[in-house]
Amino acid sequence: MTNPEWISVCNNAGYSPLQILCKQGRIDDRIVTLFSRVGSLAVFSTVDLGGNTPLHSAVREETGVEALRALICAYPEALRMKTIFDDTPLHLACIRRLSAEAVRKVALASSHGLEVALAHCNGRISPLLAQNTAGQTPIVIAVEEFRRVSHSCCCVGTSYNTEQQRAFDVLATLVKILYYGPRDSEANQYAGDDSKQGLVLACLSLHRRGIRLDPLFIRGALNRFPEEARCVDEEGNYPLHIEAGIPIEKMSLLDGHLYSGCEGGCHQRIGILRILLEIYPEATQSRTPSGNFGLGLMIQNGRPWDGTFALAVRTFPQAFHCVRGIKSKLTPRIVEKVYNECGIDTLFAFIHTRPDLVSDQYA
């Protein structure tokens, strides 16, 4: 208080007293308030030789969420500023492995204020897709971190350790913000209700925006929230419909990386549909807004007749009758397949609602 000008003086590295406190993790909301009263906005906008503002420097494990919130409120423009490596505070929050709560706070604040002309999301530019000089985006950093800590636990049923759980929660946080938008995410956070923001729907749909998630993460979401397989998106699509609508030729592009000792099945996108069928087979009985059943989408998108396809047929064989483009000459082959691989009960259900399919063949 005696010499308030001292808080603006920088050392040879360009560090102000506030910057030093932030770099050491010795910062809390009371200190931020004190610097706000004594100094000016220049205290929070000063950058060191690496391009770091106090907020950039404070983004570390030792800093509490309330301290980050106070720094953001004191100078929100820092969220838009980049280091010499083009890292925003959100990049650093993911690189330095902050908690999911801290990443959420930075991501929501960044999404409200940061405009980066790199990728389009929900009618606006998303900071979660801003690239640094290494070509990394915050969500890509989170994806790679989840892969790194999960390479030794390909079995989804295995319990996550602390590090793996943090990586899962951070990626889940970013996925939901990116898919649902910052406003809805923040509203649900304050209301204490995330029930309207299903992680499964977000995971399955983000490939449409060019975001490739490791299927192992999607399996983890289904394992943790199986009830979300019963939810529909705003257009009335079940997760089963979304997954069945992916063309078969794109499946390999959505696969994850394989690791030594891993057979690869848990990293393959093609296996997600079977999990959805096993969790909520009744979704095969519902149509999409465009009038397609799940089985019809599987046929239209080139799904092979395998165990997953046979499971869909056993669950609701009547959907075959609503598939456009199946020629009558294929009926005998379909009947044979249904009988051999799905059983007599499925065959009876298949012909019961359309007996003319059989009678026409032998008329």
VEXDREN-863200 format. One record per residue (C-alpha): residue number from 0; residue in three letters; x, y, z. Coordinates in Angstrom, 3 decimals, decimal comma, always signed. Layout:
N
+-------+------+----------+----------+----------+
! marro ! zafi !       px !       py !       pz !
+-------+------+----------+----------+----------+
!   NUM !  ALA !        X !        Y !        Z !
...
+-------+------+----------+----------+----------+
This chain:
363
+-------+------+----------+----------+----------+
! marro ! zafi !       px !       py !       pz !
+-------+------+----------+----------+----------+
!     0 !  MET !   +0,000 !   +0,000 !   +0,000 !
!     1 !  THR !   +2,954 !   +2,302 !   +0,713 !
!     2 !  ASN !   +4,461 !   +1,797 !   -2,753 !
!     3 !  PRO !   +1,644 !   +0,622 !   -5,054 !
!     4 !  GLU !   +3,771 !   +1,296 !   -8,138 !
!     5 !  TRP !   +5,971 !   -1,659 !   -7,226 !
!     6 !  ILE !   +3,332 !   -4,205 !   -8,267 !
!     7 !  SER !   +3,752 !   -3,075 !  -11,878 !
!     8 !  VAL !   +7,553 !   -3,421 !  -11,932 !
!     9 !  CYS !   +8,893 !   -6,406 !  -13,903 !
!    10 !  ASN !  +12,189 !   -8,198 !  -13,476 !
!    11 !  ASN !  +14,592 !   -9,077 !  -16,302 !
!    12 !  ALA !  +12,441 !  -12,033 !  -17,382 !
!    13 !  GLY !   +9,401 !   -9,790 !  -17,652 !
!    14 !  TYR !   +7,775 !  -11,159 !  -14,495 !
!    15 !  SER !   +5,681 !   -8,877 !  -12,331 !
!    16 !  PRO !   +5,094 !   -9,783 !   -8,659 !
!    17 !  LEU !   +1,649 !  -11,115 !   -9,598 !
!    18 !  GLN !   +3,193 !  -13,162 !  -12,413 !
!    19 !  ILE !   +5,673 !  -14,727 !  -10,005 !
!    20 !  LEU !   +2,918 !  -15,651 !   -7,565 !
!    21 !  CYS !   +0,935 !  -17,215 !  -10,379 !
!    22 !  LYS !   +3,893 !  -19,214 !  -11,685 !
!    23 !  GLN !   +4,481 !  -20,619 !   -8,206 !
!    24 !  GLY !   +0,827 !  -21,496 !   -7,689 !
!    25 !  ARG !   +0,710 !  -19,185 !   -4,658 !
!    26 !  ILE !   -2,429 !  -17,355 !   -5,760 !
!    27 !  ASP !   -5,969 !  -17,235 !   -4,464 !
!    28 !  ASP !   -9,027 !  -15,051 !   -4,967 !
!    29 !  ARG !   -8,104 !  -12,766 !   -2,049 !
!    30 !  ILE !   -4,729 !  -11,930 !   -3,579 !
!    31 !  VAL !   -6,389 !  -11,259 !   -6,943 !
!    32 !  THR !   -8,840 !   -8,901 !   -5,244 !
!    33 !  LEU !   -5,992 !   -7,084 !   -3,491 !
!    34 !  PHE !   -4,058 !   -6,575 !   -6,741 !
!    35 !  SER !   -7,254 !   -5,333 !   -8,403 !
!    36 !  ARG !   -7,706 !   -2,670 !   -5,734 !
!    37 !  VAL !   -4,118 !   -1,486 !   -5,614 !
!    38 !  GLY !   -3,245 !   -1,721 !   -9,300 !
!    39 !  SER !   -5,063 !   -1,490 !  -12,595 !
!    40 !  LEU !   -5,913 !   -3,765 !  -15,489 !
!    41 !  ALA !   -2,316 !   -3,445 !  -16,647 !
!    42 !  VAL !   -1,324 !   -5,750 !  -13,780 !
!    43 !  PHE !   -3,360 !   -8,560 !  -15,309 !
!    44 !  SER !   -2,534 !   -7,814 !  -18,945 !
!    45 !  THR !   +1,247 !   -7,713 !  -18,586 !
!    46 !  VAL !   +2,949 !  -10,541 !  -20,480 !
!    47 !  ASP !   +6,365 !  -12,102 !  -19,879 !
!    48 !  LEU !   +8,896 !  -12,985 !  -22,567 !
!    49 !  GLY !   +6,968 !  -16,151 !  -23,332 !
!    50 !  GLY !   +3,728 !  -14,288 !  -23,945 !
!    51 !  ASN !   +2,108 !  -15,459 !  -20,697 !
!    52 !  THR !   -0,341 !  -13,287 !  -18,827 !
!    53 !  PRO !   -0,844 !  -13,964 !  -15,099 !
!    54 !  LEU !   -3,828 !  -16,149 !  -16,062 !
!    55 !  HIS !   -1,653 !  -18,259 !  -18,382 !
!    56 !  SER !   +0,886 !  -18,696 !  -15,603 !
!    57 !  ALA !   -1,763 !  -19,530 !  -13,009 !
!    58 !  VAL !   -3,210 !  -22,356 !  -15,090 !
!    59 !  ARG !   -1,542 !  -25,176 !  -13,177 !
!    60 !  GLU !   -2,517 !  -27,932 !  -10,758 !
!    61 !  GLU !   -1,589 !  -25,916 !   -7,669 !
!    62 !  THR !   -4,069 !  -23,136 !   -8,466 !
!    63 !  GLY !   -7,579 !  -23,451 !   -7,108 !
!    64 !  VAL !  -10,686 !  -23,042 !   -9,247 !
!    65 !  GLU !  -11,767 !  -19,901 !   -7,359 !
!    66 !  ALA !   -8,419 !  -18,252 !   -8,032 !
!    67 !  LEU !   -8,776 !  -18,990 !  -11,746 !
!    68 !  ARG !  -12,296 !  -17,593 !  -11,682 !
!    69 !  ALA !  -11,062 !  -14,415 !   -9,994 !
!    70 !  LEU !   -8,290 !  -13,944 !  -12,576 !
!    71 !  ILE !  -10,742 !  -14,474 !  -15,425 !
!    72 !  CYS !  -13,166 !  -11,941 !  -13,955 !
!    73 !  ALA !  -10,357 !   -9,437 !  -13,388 !
!    74 !  TYR !   -9,203 !   -9,577 !  -17,014 !
!    75 !  PRO !  -11,295 !  -11,819 !  -19,320 !
!    76 !  GLU !   -9,347 !  -10,622 !  -22,356 !
!    77 !  ALA !   -6,522 !  -12,904 !  -21,212 !
!    78 !  LEU !   -8,598 !  -15,857 !  -22,435 !
!    79 !  ARG !   -8,078 !  -14,628 !  -26,001 !
!    80 !  MET !   -4,384 !  -13,987 !  -25,673 !
!    81 !  LYS !   -1,810 !  -16,515 !  -26,842 !
!    82 !  THR !   +1,711 !  -17,365 !  -25,813 !
!    83 !  ILE !   +4,588 !  -17,413 !  -28,299 !
!    84 !  PHE !   +3,480 !  -20,979 !  -29,047 !
!    85 !  ASP !   -0,132 !  -19,863 !  -29,677 !
!    86 !  ASP !   -1,352 !  -21,552 !  -26,512 !
!    87 !  THR !   -4,439 !  -20,040 !  -24,902 !
!    88 !  PRO !   -5,214 !  -20,626 !  -21,207 !
!    89 !  LEU !   -7,523 !  -23,446 !  -22,355 !
!    90 !  HIS !   -4,665 !  -25,171 !  -24,184 !
!    91 !  LEU !   -2,530 !  -24,910 !  -21,063 !
!    92 !  ALA !   -5,328 !  -26,215 !  -18,835 !
!    93 !  CYS !   -5,389 !  -29,406 !  -20,922 !
!    94 !  ILE !   -1,606 !  -29,681 !  -21,338 !
!    95 !  ARG !   -0,942 !  -29,228 !  -17,616 !
!    96 !  ARG !   -3,641 !  -31,750 !  -16,677 !
!    97 !  LEU !   -5,894 !  -29,599 !  -14,544 !
!    98 !  SER !   -8,957 !  -31,068 !  -12,896 !
!    99 !  ALA !  -12,168 !  -31,463 !  -14,878 !
!   100 !  GLU !  -13,754 !  -28,691 !  -12,798 !
!   101 !  ALA !  -10,932 !  -26,271 !  -13,595 !
!   102 !  VAL !  -10,945 !  -27,156 !  -17,297 !
!   103 !  ARG !  -14,699 !  -26,671 !  -17,375 !
!   104 !  LYS !  -14,386 !  -23,207 !  -15,832 !
!   105 !  VAL !  -11,747 !  -22,105 !  -18,350 !
!   106 !  ALA !  -13,527 !  -23,741 !  -21,299 !
!   107 !  LEU !  -16,886 !  -22,130 !  -20,540 !
!   108 !  ALA !  -15,346 !  -18,707 !  -20,024 !
!   109 !  SER !  -13,310 !  -19,073 !  -23,230 !
!   110 !  SER !  -16,314 !  -20,205 !  -25,242 !
!   111 !  HIS !  -18,208 !  -17,056 !  -24,318 !
!   112 !  GLY !  -15,449 !  -14,678 !  -25,327 !
!   113 !  LEU !  -12,943 !  -16,252 !  -27,678 !
!   114 !  GLU !  -13,435 !  -16,102 !  -31,440 !
!   115 !  VAL !  -10,945 !  -18,157 !  -33,454 !
!   116 !  ALA !  -11,380 !  -18,422 !  -37,209 !
!   117 !  LEU !  -10,473 !  -22,079 !  -37,411 !
!   118 !  ALA !  -13,566 !  -24,248 !  -36,980 !
!   119 !  HIS !  -17,294 !  -23,719 !  -36,931 !
!   120 !  CYS !  -19,469 !  -24,981 !  -34,101 !
!   121 !  ASN !  -23,152 !  -24,324 !  -33,422 !
!   122 !  GLY !  -23,200 !  -21,195 !  -35,579 !
!   123 !  ARG !  -20,051 !  -19,748 !  -34,022 !
!   124 !  ILE !  -16,349 !  -20,420 !  -33,724 !
!   125 !  SER !  -15,357 !  -22,783 !  -30,928 !
!   126 !  PRO !  -12,179 !  -22,145 !  -28,887 !
!   127 !  LEU !  -11,993 !  -25,874 !  -28,217 !
!   128 !  LEU !  -10,860 !  -26,261 !  -31,828 !
!   129 !  ALA !   -8,254 !  -23,492 !  -31,877 !
!   130 !  GLN !   -4,817 !  -24,713 !  -32,947 !
!   131 !  ASN !   -1,492 !  -23,825 !  -31,390 !
!   132 !  THR !   +1,809 !  -23,829 !  -33,311 !
!   133 !  ALA !   +2,021 !  -27,627 !  -32,907 !
!   134 !  GLY !   -1,375 !  -27,985 !  -34,584 !
!   135 !  GLN !   -2,997 !  -29,143 !  -31,348 !
!   136 !  THR !   -6,461 !  -28,105 !  -30,224 !
!   137 !  PRO !   -7,634 !  -28,349 !  -26,608 !
!   138 !  ILE !   -9,919 !  -31,274 !  -27,393 !
!   139 !  VAL !   -7,181 !  -33,092 !  -29,317 !
!   140 !  ILE !   -4,860 !  -32,644 !  -26,333 !
!   141 !  ALA !   -7,566 !  -34,149 !  -24,091 !
!   142 !  VAL !   -8,108 !  -37,055 !  -26,506 !
!   143 !  GLU !   -4,388 !  -37,835 !  -26,616 !
!   144 !  GLU !   -4,152 !  -37,643 !  -22,835 !
!   145 !  PHE !   -7,002 !  -40,121 !  -22,440 !
!   146 !  ARG !   -5,300 !  -42,475 !  -24,903 !
!   147 !  ARG !   -2,003 !  -42,154 !  -23,072 !
!   148 !  VAL !   -3,354 !  -43,063 !  -19,650 !
!   149 !  SER !   -5,752 !  -45,731 !  -20,952 !
!   150 !  HIS !   -3,430 !  -47,777 !  -23,152 !
!   151 !  SER !   -2,976 !  -50,345 !  -20,369 !
!   152 !  CYS !   -6,689 !  -50,793 !  -19,595 !
!   153 !  CYS !   -8,390 !  -51,757 !  -22,828 !
!   154 !  CYS !  -11,029 !  -53,623 !  -20,856 !
!   155 !  VAL !  -13,737 !  -51,018 !  -20,250 !
!   156 !  GLY !  -15,024 !  -52,943 !  -17,247 !
!   157 !  THR !  -11,742 !  -52,265 !  -15,432 !
!   158 !  SER !  -12,036 !  -49,510 !  -12,843 !
!   159 !  TYR !  -10,230 !  -46,282 !  -13,679 !
!   160 !  ASN !   -7,440 !  -45,118 !  -11,452 !
!   161 !  THR !   -7,237 !  -41,476 !  -10,383 !
!   162 !  GLU !   -5,269 !  -40,362 !  -13,428 !
!   163 !  GLN !   -7,497 !  -42,221 !  -15,866 !
!   164 !  GLN !  -10,655 !  -40,904 !  -14,227 !
!   165 !  ARG !   -9,388 !  -37,325 !  -14,462 !
!   166 !  ALA !   -8,551 !  -37,761 !  -18,158 !
!   167 !  PHE !  -11,997 !  -39,258 !  -18,817 !
!   168 !  ASP !  -13,791 !  -36,455 !  -16,966 !
!   169 !  VAL !  -11,804 !  -33,714 !  -18,719 !
!   170 !  LEU !  -12,521 !  -35,133 !  -22,162 !
!   171 !  ALA !  -16,181 !  -35,679 !  -21,278 !
!   172 !  THR !  -16,419 !  -32,045 !  -20,161 !
!   173 !  LEU !  -14,995 !  -30,720 !  -23,423 !
!   174 !  VAL !  -17,103 !  -33,083 !  -25,546 !
!   175 !  LYS !  -20,317 !  -31,888 !  -23,937 !
!   176 !  ILE !  -19,407 !  -28,202 !  -24,164 !
!   177 !  LEU !  -18,466 !  -28,601 !  -27,817 !
!   178 !  TYR !  -21,628 !  -30,497 !  -28,722 !
!   179 !  TYR !  -24,254 !  -28,694 !  -26,626 !
!   180 !  GLY !  -22,683 !  -25,245 !  -26,578 !
!   181 !  PRO !  -21,401 !  -23,137 !  -23,665 !
!   182 !  ARG !  -24,687 !  -21,495 !  -22,753 !
!   183 !  ASP !  -26,591 !  -24,737 !  -22,143 !
!   184 !  SER !  -23,603 !  -26,280 !  -20,377 !
!   185 !  GLU !  -23,256 !  -23,334 !  -18,028 !
!   186 !  ALA !  -26,995 !  -23,187 !  -17,361 !
!   187 !  ASN !  -27,057 !  -26,854 !  -16,417 !
!   188 !  GLN !  -23,981 !  -26,398 !  -14,246 !
!   189 !  TYR !  -25,652 !  -23,704 !  -12,144 !
!   190 !  ALA !  -28,895 !  -25,672 !  -12,026 !
!   191 !  GLY !  -26,974 !  -28,760 !  -10,924 !
!   192 !  ASP !  -28,594 !  -30,824 !  -13,680 !
!   193 !  ASP !  -26,680 !  -32,469 !  -16,501 !
!   194 !  SER !  -29,473 !  -34,911 !  -17,336 !
!   195 !  LYS !  -30,339 !  -33,023 !  -20,528 !
!   196 !  GLN !  -26,782 !  -33,260 !  -21,760 !
!   197 !  GLY !  -26,130 !  -36,892 !  -22,502 !
!   198 !  LEU !  -22,466 !  -37,741 !  -22,992 !
!   199 !  VAL !  -23,316 !  -40,717 !  -25,209 !
!   200 !  LEU !  -25,263 !  -38,652 !  -27,751 !
!   201 !  ALA !  -22,452 !  -36,099 !  -27,868 !
!   202 !  CYS !  -19,774 !  -38,775 !  -28,365 !
!   203 !  LEU !  -21,632 !  -40,511 !  -31,163 !
!   204 !  SER !  -22,445 !  -37,283 !  -33,020 !
!   205 !  LEU !  -19,162 !  -35,369 !  -32,959 !
!   206 !  HIS !  -17,737 !  -37,266 !  -35,937 !
!   207 !  ARG !  -20,079 !  -35,109 !  -38,038 !
!   208 !  ARG !  -17,992 !  -32,112 !  -37,002 !
!   209 !  GLY !  -14,685 !  -33,750 !  -37,783 !
!   210 !  ILE !  -13,910 !  -34,737 !  -34,166 !
!   211 !  ARG !  -12,505 !  -38,252 !  -33,895 !
!   212 !  LEU !  -12,908 !  -39,819 !  -30,462 !
!   213 !  ASP !  -11,315 !  -43,138 !  -29,622 !
!   214 !  PRO !  -14,101 !  -45,777 !  -29,497 !
!   215 !  LEU !  -12,598 !  -46,856 !  -26,175 !
!   216 !  PHE !  -13,791 !  -43,540 !  -24,731 !
!   217 !  ILE !  -17,272 !  -44,058 !  -26,204 !
!   218 !  ARG !  -17,366 !  -47,532 !  -24,666 !
!   219 !  GLY !  -16,407 !  -45,976 !  -21,359 !
!   220 !  ALA !  -19,288 !  -43,486 !  -21,679 !
!   221 !  LEU !  -21,741 !  -46,322 !  -22,407 !
!   222 !  ASN !  -20,369 !  -48,348 !  -19,527 !
!   223 !  ARG !  -20,753 !  -45,399 !  -17,166 !
!   224 !  PHE !  -24,093 !  -44,089 !  -18,479 !
!   225 !  PRO !  -25,966 !  -47,050 !  -20,056 !
!   226 !  GLU !  -29,299 !  -45,330 !  -19,462 !
!   227 !  GLU !  -28,361 !  -42,721 !  -22,078 !
!   228 !  ALA !  -28,851 !  -45,348 !  -24,808 !
!   229 !  ARG !  -32,582 !  -44,717 !  -24,221 !
!   230 !  CYS !  -32,359 !  -40,959 !  -24,801 !
!   231 !  VAL !  -33,123 !  -39,178 !  -28,070 !
!   232 !  ASP !  -31,591 !  -36,049 !  -29,537 !
!   233 !  GLU !  -33,522 !  -32,926 !  -30,493 !
!   234 !  GLU !  -34,526 !  -34,526 !  -33,797 !
!   235 !  GLY !  -35,862 !  -37,686 !  -32,175 !
!   236 !  ASN !  -32,946 !  -40,001 !  -33,034 !
!   237 !  TYR !  -31,817 !  -42,672 !  -30,629 !
!   238 !  PRO !  -28,062 !  -43,304 !  -30,279 !
!   239 !  LEU !  -28,720 !  -46,511 !  -32,226 !
!   240 !  HIS !  -30,013 !  -44,489 !  -35,192 !
!   241 !  ILE !  -27,015 !  -42,150 !  -35,119 !
!   242 !  GLU !  -24,534 !  -45,008 !  -35,091 !
!   243 !  ALA !  -26,375 !  -47,051 !  -37,716 !
!   244 !  GLY !  -26,331 !  -44,010 !  -40,004 !
!   245 !  ILE !  -22,526 !  -43,997 !  -40,348 !
!   246 !  PRO !  -21,439 !  -45,388 !  -43,757 !
!   247 !  ILE !  -19,390 !  -48,544 !  -43,411 !
!   248 !  GLU !  -16,528 !  -47,070 !  -45,445 !
!   249 !  LYS !  -16,014 !  -44,391 !  -42,763 !
!   250 !  MET !  -15,646 !  -46,865 !  -39,906 !
!   251 !  SER !  -11,896 !  -47,333 !  -40,260 !
!   252 !  LEU !  -11,442 !  -43,553 !  -40,204 !
!   253 !  LEU !  -13,104 !  -43,432 !  -36,783 !
!   254 !  ASP !  -11,005 !  -46,204 !  -35,224 !
!   255 !  GLY !   -8,590 !  -45,403 !  -32,423 !
!   256 !  HIS !   -4,903 !  -46,185 !  -32,102 !
!   257 !  LEU !   -3,804 !  -49,717 !  -31,229 !
!   258 !  TYR !   -1,298 !  -50,414 !  -28,490 !
!   259 !  SER !   +0,980 !  -53,341 !  -27,848 !
!   260 !  GLY !   -0,886 !  -56,178 !  -26,189 !
!   261 !  CYS !   -4,244 !  -54,856 !  -27,404 !
!   262 !  GLU !   -6,306 !  -56,915 !  -29,816 !
!   263 !  GLY !   -7,904 !  -53,753 !  -31,124 !
!   264 !  GLY !  -11,574 !  -54,595 !  -30,748 !
!   265 !  CYS !  -12,153 !  -51,985 !  -28,075 !
!   266 !  HIS !  -10,641 !  -49,327 !  -30,342 !
!   267 !  GLN !  -12,833 !  -50,147 !  -33,360 !
!   268 !  ARG !  -15,916 !  -48,021 !  -34,024 !
!   269 !  ILE !  -17,785 !  -50,843 !  -35,749 !
!   270 !  GLY !  -18,355 !  -52,565 !  -32,397 !
!   271 !  ILE !  -20,255 !  -49,654 !  -30,812 !
!   272 !  LEU !  -23,514 !  -50,518 !  -32,588 !
!   273 !  ARG !  -23,679 !  -53,963 !  -30,999 !
!   274 !  ILE !  -23,233 !  -52,467 !  -27,533 !
!   275 !  LEU !  -26,138 !  -50,086 !  -28,193 !
!   276 !  LEU !  -28,284 !  -53,005 !  -29,379 !
!   277 !  GLU !  -27,466 !  -55,011 !  -26,276 !
!   278 !  ILE !  -28,216 !  -52,121 !  -23,915 !
!   279 !  TYR !  -31,471 !  -50,959 !  -25,521 !
!   280 !  PRO !  -32,705 !  -53,288 !  -28,294 !
!   281 !  GLU !  -36,140 !  -51,645 !  -28,257 !
!   282 !  ALA !  -34,669 !  -48,714 !  -30,196 !
!   283 !  THR !  -34,876 !  -50,904 !  -33,318 !
!   284 !  GLN !  -38,665 !  -50,546 !  -33,151 !
!   285 !  SER !  -38,580 !  -46,759 !  -33,445 !
!   286 !  ARG !  -38,351 !  -44,745 !  -36,631 !
!   287 !  THR !  -36,182 !  -41,741 !  -37,252 !
!   288 !  PRO !  -37,865 !  -38,451 !  -38,199 !
!   289 !  SER !  -37,245 !  -39,425 !  -41,824 !
!   290 !  GLY !  -39,129 !  -42,694 !  -41,308 !
!   291 !  ASN !  -36,227 !  -45,153 !  -41,171 !
!   292 !  PHE !  -35,822 !  -47,979 !  -38,704 !
!   293 !  GLY !  -32,396 !  -48,806 !  -37,354 !
!   294 !  LEU !  -32,243 !  -51,928 !  -39,498 !
!   295 !  GLY !  -32,996 !  -49,880 !  -42,600 !
!   296 !  LEU !  -30,171 !  -47,484 !  -41,774 !
!   297 !  MET !  -27,801 !  -50,415 !  -41,371 !
!   298 !  ILE !  -28,726 !  -51,711 !  -44,817 !
!   299 !  GLN !  -28,531 !  -48,295 !  -46,461 !
!   300 !  ASN !  -25,074 !  -47,675 !  -45,020 !
!   301 !  GLY !  -23,596 !  -51,010 !  -46,021 !
!   302 !  ARG !  -23,454 !  -52,893 !  -42,734 !
!   303 !  PRO !  -22,468 !  -56,533 !  -43,422 !
!   304 !  TRP !  -24,582 !  -59,447 !  -42,290 !
!   305 !  ASP !  -22,712 !  -60,362 !  -39,144 !
!   306 !  GLY !  -23,579 !  -61,034 !  -35,532 !
!   307 !  THR !  -24,626 !  -57,421 !  -34,967 !
!   308 !  PHE !  -26,875 !  -57,434 !  -38,028 !
!   309 !  ALA !  -28,440 !  -60,752 !  -36,961 !
!   310 !  LEU !  -29,092 !  -59,298 !  -33,498 !
!   311 !  ALA !  -30,939 !  -56,350 !  -35,029 !
!   312 !  VAL !  -33,023 !  -58,722 !  -37,157 !
!   313 !  ARG !  -33,921 !  -60,910 !  -34,169 !
!   314 !  THR !  -34,972 !  -57,866 !  -32,194 !
!   315 !  PHE !  -37,339 !  -56,418 !  -34,808 !
!   316 !  PRO !  -37,470 !  -58,377 !  -38,099 !
!   317 !  GLN !  -40,545 !  -56,466 !  -39,301 !
!   318 !  ALA !  -38,289 !  -53,514 !  -40,094 !
!   319 !  PHE !  -37,191 !  -55,416 !  -43,205 !
!   320 !  HIS !  -40,560 !  -54,691 !  -44,793 !
!   321 !  CYS !  -39,967 !  -50,936 !  -44,637 !
!   322 !  VAL !  -36,578 !  -50,943 !  -46,329 !
!   323 !  ARG !  -36,707 !  -49,364 !  -49,736 !
!   324 !  GLY !  -34,853 !  -50,881 !  -52,654 !
!   325 !  ILE !  -34,811 !  -54,544 !  -51,632 !
!   326 !  LYS !  -35,737 !  -56,496 !  -54,742 !
!   327 !  SER !  -38,211 !  -59,360 !  -54,512 !
!   328 !  LYS !  -35,680 !  -61,803 !  -55,924 !
!   329 !  LEU !  -33,644 !  -61,364 !  -52,740 !
!   330 !  THR !  -36,512 !  -62,554 !  -50,553 !
!   331 !  PRO !  -35,611 !  -66,267 !  -50,644 !
!   332 !  ARG !  -32,029 !  -65,447 !  -49,638 !
!   333 !  ILE !  -33,233 !  -63,190 !  -46,824 !
!   334 !  VAL !  -35,650 !  -65,869 !  -45,581 !
!   335 !  GLU !  -32,833 !  -68,405 !  -45,584 !
!   336 !  LYS !  -30,523 !  -66,073 !  -43,657 !
!   337 !  VAL !  -33,189 !  -65,230 !  -41,088 !
!   338 !  TYR !  -33,958 !  -68,895 !  -40,503 !
!   339 !  ASN !  -30,338 !  -70,091 !  -40,290 !
!   340 !  GLU !  -28,931 !  -67,303 !  -38,137 !
!   341 !  CYS !  -31,905 !  -65,910 !  -36,227 !
!   342 !  GLY !  -34,118 !  -68,931 !  -35,588 !
!   343 !  ILE !  -37,618 !  -70,085 !  -36,352 !
!   344 !  ASP !  -39,287 !  -67,563 !  -34,047 !
!   345 !  THR !  -37,665 !  -64,670 !  -35,873 !
!   346 !  LEU !  -38,608 !  -66,195 !  -39,219 !
!   347 !  PHE !  -42,225 !  -66,490 !  -38,119 !
!   348 !  ALA !  -42,268 !  -62,846 !  -36,990 !
!   349 !  PHE !  -40,680 !  -61,876 !  -40,309 !
!   350 !  ILE !  -43,359 !  -63,504 !  -42,490 !
!   351 !  HIS !  -46,319 !  -63,110 !  -40,148 !
!   352 !  THR !  -46,907 !  -59,451 !  -40,993 !
!   353 !  ARG !  -46,196 !  -59,956 !  -44,704 !
!   354 !  PRO !  -47,209 !  -63,478 !  -45,709 !
!   355 !  ASP !  -47,462 !  -62,306 !  -49,324 !
!   356 !  LEU !  -43,665 !  -62,184 !  -49,498 !
!   357 !  VAL !  -43,575 !  -65,950 !  -49,282 !
!   358 !  SER !  -46,732 !  -66,686 !  -51,221 !
!   359 !  ASP !  -45,573 !  -64,495 !  -54,122 !
!   360 !  GLN !  -42,411 !  -66,521 !  -54,480 !
!   361 !  TYR !  -44,260 !  -69,780 !  -54,946 !
!   362 !  ALA !  -47,471 !  -68,614 !  -56,595 !
+-------+------+----------+----------+----------+
